[in-house]
């Protein structure tokens, strides 16, 4: 992903950030490097120049600000701030929805009637991670946030807006269990 263009001043933006905890159980409060995942994700937003806002604020009020919105999943707690900021710049300068993705590295098999079949080619498979950045034009066009679940949200956004998939760094991987948190902690040990 390219660096911030010379003509673009990130200080002119006041991007808003929503940490999407809903429907994620207690895992956002598991500890990583001694801190809750949700706290790590919030710090990344702040370091990226994104202003975290309360999830209780209505969508109409968010849209009224005229600012881009960063949707950050606390289950991607170590997404680098520099990557989040670069995603914001791309969403704003290109007026596109930016979706961070990681390649699928597990072997994927087709199962039919309980029988394991052929292997799916992983070349075209991606897993959605964080962030998803909505430029102000998209925020204004949405009557509400259609879903807080990225796997549902991205197809809905694709129906009406241009969506760009952006390769995310390994640290941005999404965790789904305490065991995944341990792996992410080992990966991000400093």
C-alpha positions in Angstrom: 0.0 0.0 0.0 1.4 3.4 -0.9 2.4 6.0 1.6 0.4 9.2 2.1 0.6 11.3 -1.1 2.6 14.6 -0.8 -0.5 16.7 -1.6 -2.7 15.0 1.1 -2.7 16.3 4.6 -4.0 13.7 7.1 -4.3 16.5 9.7 -7.2 17.9 7.6 -9.2 14.7 8.4 -11.0 13.9 11.5 -11.8 10.2 10.7 -14.1 8.5 13.2 -13.6 5.0 14.5 -16.1 2.5 15.7 -14.8 -0.5 17.7 -17.3 -3.3 16.9 -17.6 -5.5 20.0 -21.2 -6.6 19.4 -21.6 -10.3 18.7 -18.0 -11.1 19.5 -18.6 -12.7 23.0 -16.0 -12.1 25.7 -13.0 -12.6 23.5 -12.4 -8.9 22.9 -11.6 -8.8 26.7 -8.9 -11.5 26.5 -5.4 -10.3 27.3 -2.7 -9.8 24.8 0.7 -8.5 26.1 -1.2 -7.8 29.4 -3.9 -5.7 27.8 -7.5 -6.4 26.7 -7.8 -6.9 22.9 -10.3 -4.1 22.7 -7.8 -1.7 24.4 -5.1 -2.7 21.9 -7.4 -2.0 19.1 -8.5 1.4 20.5 -4.8 2.4 20.9 -4.1 1.5 17.3 -7.0 3.8 16.2 -5.7 6.6 18.3 -2.2 6.2 17.0 -3.6 6.2 13.4 -5.2 9.6 14.0 -8.7 8.1 14.2 -11.0 9.4 16.8 -12.8 6.5 18.5 -16.5 7.3 19.1 -19.1 5.6 21.3 -21.0 2.9 19.6 -24.2 4.4 21.1 -24.0 7.4 18.8 -26.6 7.2 16.1 -25.6 6.7 12.5 -27.4 9.9 11.5 -25.2 11.9 13.8 -22.1 10.1 12.5 -23.0 10.9 8.9 -23.7 14.5 9.8 -20.0 15.0 10.6 -19.0 14.5 7.0 -16.0 12.4 8.0 -14.8 9.0 7.0 -15.5 6.1 9.4 -13.1 3.3 10.3 -14.7 0.1 11.4 -12.3 -1.8 13.6 -12.7 -5.3 14.9 -11.2 -5.7 18.3 -10.5 -9.3 17.2 -7.8 -7.8 15.0 -6.2 -6.0 17.9 -2.6 -5.7 16.6 -3.5 -4.1 13.2 -0.7 -1.5 12.9 -1.6 2.1 13.2 0.3 3.0 10.0 -1.7 0.5 8.1 -5.0 1.9 9.4 -3.9 5.4 8.5 -2.9 4.3 5.0 -6.3 2.7 4.6 -8.0 5.9 5.6 -6.0 7.9 3.1 -6.8 5.5 0.3 -10.5 5.5 1.1 -10.6 9.3 1.1 -8.4 10.0 -1.9 -10.0 7.3 -4.1 -13.5 7.6 -2.6 -13.8 3.8 -2.2 -14.6 1.4 0.6 -11.3 -0.1 1.8 -11.4 -3.6 3.2 -8.3 -5.2 4.7 -7.8 -8.8 3.8 -5.3 -11.6 4.5 -4.6 -14.7 2.4 -6.2 -18.0 3.4 -3.3 -20.3 4.4 -5.2 -23.3 5.7 -6.0 -26.2 3.5 -9.7 -25.9 2.5 -11.6 -29.0 1.5 -15.1 -29.5 -0.1 -17.3 -31.7 2.1 -20.5 -33.1 0.6 -22.8 -35.5 2.4 -20.2 -36.0 5.2 -17.5 -37.0 2.7 -14.3 -35.0 2.4 -13.7 -34.2 -1.2 -11.3 -32.2 -3.3 -9.1 -29.4 -2.1 -10.2 -25.8 -2.9 -7.6 -23.6 -4.6 -6.6 -21.0 -2.0 -5.2 -18.6 -4.6 -8.5 -16.6 -4.8 -9.5 -17.0 -1.2 -9.1 -14.1 1.3 -10.2 -13.6 4.9 -11.5 -10.3 5.9 -9.7 -8.6 8.8 -9.5 -5.0 10.0 -10.1 -2.2 9.2 -13.0 -1.5 6.9 -12.9 2.2 6.0 -16.0 4.0 4.7 -15.3 7.3 2.9 -17.7 10.2 3.9 -19.7 9.7 0.7 -20.5 6.1 1.6 -21.3 7.1 5.3 -23.7 9.7 4.0 -25.4 7.3 1.6 -26.1 4.6 4.2 -29.2 5.0 6.3 -27.5 2.9 9.0 -24.6 0.5 9.4 -26.1 -2.6 7.7 -24.1 -5.1 9.9 -21.4 -5.2 12.5 -20.2 -8.5 11.1 -17.6 -8.0 8.4 -18.5 -11.2 6.5 -22.0 -9.9 6.1 -21.1 -6.2 5.7 -18.7 -6.4 2.8 -21.1 -8.2 0.3 -23.8 -5.6 1.3 -21.4 -2.7 0.6 -20.3 -4.3 -2.7 -23.9 -4.2 -4.0 -23.9 -0.4 -3.9 -20.3 0.9 -3.7 -16.9 0.4 -5.1 -14.9 -1.8 -2.7 -11.1 -2.3 -2.8 -9.5 -5.2 -1.0 -6.1 -4.3 0.5 -3.6 -6.8 1.7 -3.1 -6.5 5.4 0.1 -7.2 7.3 0.3 -10.5 9.3 -0.2 -8.5 12.6 -3.7 -7.6 11.4 -4.9 -11.2 11.5 -8.2 -11.9 13.2 -8.3 -14.1 16.3 -11.1 -16.5 17.0 -10.0 -18.2 20.2 -7.7 -17.8 23.1 -5.2 -20.1 21.3 -5.2 -17.6 18.4 -4.5 -14.8 20.9 -1.4 -16.8 22.1 -0.2 -17.1 18.5 -0.7 -13.4 17.8 1.1 -12.6 21.0 4.1 -14.7 19.9 4.0 -13.1 16.4 4.0 -9.5 17.8 6.4 -10.0 20.7 8.7 -7.0 20.9 
